[in-house]
Structure formats: C-alpha cells, structure tokens
Amino acid sequence: MKAVRARKFAGILLSLRQQYWRLTRKLTVGVRLLAVEDGKVLLVRHTYQDGWYLPGGGVQAGESLQGAMRREADEEVRAVLHDLQLFGVYSSFFEGKSDHIVVFQCENFSWQRGRNREISCVNCFSLDKLPEGTSPGTRRRIAEYATGKMGVAAPW
C-alpha cells in the first residue's frame, strides 16, 4: 500500500514538474545513453513512471553534452563510460514542450548496481528481447542501433 501511495505521489510531482517546465522553459536539452555490450543494452526503470528507458536526463546550465551524459550515467547506473560517440539528435514536442534529446552510444563501459532514489531497477537485455514495457522511443533507438544507423536527426 505504501508503494502505491509513493508511486502516486511521485506521479503528481512529475506532473507538477512538467507544468512548471511548460510555463518557464521554452526549450530543453537532454541526453540518453545507448550502452551496448555483447548484444545487450543497459536499461533503467524510474521510480516515478512505468516502463524501461535508456539512461539519461537533462543538461544543466554550463554543462557540455558529453559531460551531462557522463554525469547522468554515473548518477543513474554508476557507469564509467569510455569511447563515447554521438549516435543521433532527436526532437520531441510532446506535452507542449520543445525537447531536444542527444543520444550517445558507448560499447566500452562498466557499471554497478546501486541505490538511487530516481531509479528503481537497472538491467541489461538482449537487443532482440527487450522487456515488456520498454518505451516506444527507447525501442526505436535500439532498432536504429541494431540496423547500423548513426548520425540520425529525427523525431523522438
């Protein structure tokens, strides 16, 4: 019962944050990570929403894109990234926002399971056997990766 209430409260906070962004931010920039090793991709589940996603988050003021990706990877999955490469740049205008998402790929990394109040679960999955509930955008990025696409500029 506590978990259900906590999840509802987290959903309310997410909704309030989205409303705040809509009113105060005209454009946002985020980063996501395609961390793939031995045919498996690293995915996360958040505490505040359902589904599996690529690790990542927002770019902070004064932060480079690669710096943001390395910080988010460390915060969410305690990952150390080597040979980080630009994979693609995407745009999303969902919920009235103007989001731009820069996706990096990394095939040489290490990570550890750890506690994080934002991430409820981290796991690696086969590229061709993604878990139920994987977000549509995440599925599209993984499919692009699996077919060898790079340098993509497209809708999220």
Disulfide bonds with the S-S distance in Angstrom:
none
